[in-house]
């Protein structure tokens, strides 16, 4: 059961990280008039396995930071 929880938690954190990166990048492009990128380019980019692993680690890191920030905001505003 613990293995399933670890895998599902990692997937949720990577999805959260990819969502934050997608929203942040595409909101930034609104002000710079650049091209939009699709969600799949943040979730699972095409290319080498090294690029996919780096992208997965980046999504996981940003997901952890956003989830931690959200928990801290809940603690601050509910006390």
C-alpha positions in Angstrom: 0.0 0.0 0.0 2.9 2.4 0.8 4.3 1.9 -2.7 1.0 2.9 -4.3 0.8 6.0 -2.1 4.4 7.0 -3.0 3.8 6.6 -6.7 0.4 8.4 -6.7 1.9 11.2 -4.6 4.8 11.7 -7.0 2.4 11.8 -9.9 0.2 14.4 -8.2 3.3 16.5 -7.4 4.6 16.3 -10.9 1.1 17.2 -12.3 1.0 20.2 -9.9 4.5 21.3 -10.9 3.7 21.0 -14.6 0.5 22.9 -14.2 2.3 25.8 -12.4 5.0 25.9 -15.0 2.4 25.8 -17.8 0.4 28.7 -16.3 3.5 30.7 -15.3 5.1 30.4 -18.8 1.9 31.1 -20.7 1.0 34.1 -18.5 4.5 35.4 -19.1 4.1 35.1 -22.8 0.9 37.2 -22.7 3.1 40.2 -21.8 5.9 39.3 -24.2 3.9 38.3 -27.2 5.7 35.0 -27.5 4.2 31.7 -28.7 2.2 29.6 -26.3 3.4 26.1 -25.3 1.1 23.2 -24.8 0.7 21.4 -21.5 2.2 18.2 -22.9 5.6 20.1 -23.5 5.8 20.6 -19.7 4.3 17.2 -18.7 6.2 14.9 -21.0 8.5 16.6 -23.6 9.8 14.7 -26.6 13.5 14.1 -26.7 16.2 12.1 -24.9 15.7 10.2 -21.7 18.0 12.7 -19.9 15.7 15.6 -21.0 12.6 13.7 -19.8 14.2 12.9 -16.4 15.3 16.5 -15.9 11.8 17.7 -16.8 10.3 15.2 -14.3 12.6 16.3 -11.6 11.8 20.0 -12.3 8.1 19.4 -12.2 8.5 17.5 -8.9 10.6 20.2 -7.3 8.1 23.0 -8.3 5.2 20.9 -7.2 6.8 20.4 -3.8 7.5 24.1 -3.5 3.9 25.1 -4.5 2.3 22.5 -2.2 4.6 23.7 0.7 3.7 27.3 0.0 0.0 26.4 0.0 0.3 24.6 3.4 2.2 27.5 4.9 -0.5 29.9 3.7 -3.2 27.7 5.3 -1.3 27.7 8.6 -0.7 31.4 8.6 -4.3 32.4 7.7 -6.1 29.8 9.9 -4.4 30.7 13.1 
